[in-house]
């Protein structure tokens, strides 16, 4: 009987002891919950970190529009040394000097070039002779060249002969050796300025003044040439 009681008591004691040891295991549920919460929190933080560290870059489409300035360049007129007289030696049309106008007479007596020249005959200082052609669109500097020949002079003449070359209102005196001889040439530079002259008479004027009965001077091969650069 004593043995039974002891066994029962032992069983009761064992049960009590086991119950006491099983009691503290309850926090295991709390630990599991805490682990789950920690895992969830870490996952959330990881996700948040991923979002925070993800750089969303928006590339702005920058369109640069360059407006080309409309530039108008006016090229300077090219200077060409061109002889402008038409029919410069009076040979283009038989018995005519077109487009020249002159009060001198056409002659075929030993011209400087071609077949014709113009002859100016003076008596007692008269008249004044001219050899003229009208030209268009003139500007800048021009060389006006001419050939002349003193054919004859009356005895005991006391005289002087002059050549004056002009274009519009600009004029210069040219050289002239007023003694009988062969053909001679000379030229002058006429500066008409930078502004274009729409139309101008370009003329050689010839005078012989003094005391004499007669003087004959021939004129041939005239040229009016644009000068480029320094004259």
Secondary structure, DSSP 4 states (H G I P E B T S, - for coil): -HHHHHHHHHHHHHHHHHHHHHHGGGHHHHHHHHHHHHHHHHHHHHHHHHHHH------------PPPP-----PPPPP---B--SSTTS-SBTTB-TT-EESSEEE-SS-SSSS-EEEEEEBTTB--EEEEEEEEEE-SEEEEEEEEEEEEE-TT-EEEEEEEEEETTEEEEEP---SS-S-EEEEEEEE--SSPEEEEEEEEEEEEEEE-S-EEEEEEEEEEEEE-S--
